[in-house]
């Protein structure tokens, strides 16, 4: 059984928060790009 749209978005939100914590500890351009892309996914 697949995920609903709201379940997928919740997963993305949790992932973004974790990645932001990692980014604060170790800034990295690729990580920032990943965070930005995931954020855009939520906005679409």
BELGIMO-V409028 format. One record per run of one state. SS is the DSSP state (h for helix, s for strand, l for the rest). FROM is the first residue (numbers start at 1). TO is the last residue. If there is no record, write none. Layout:
ss	from	to
SS	FROM	TO
SS	FROM	TO
//
This chain:
ss	from	to
l	1	4
h	5	25
l	26	28
h	29	43
l	44	44
//
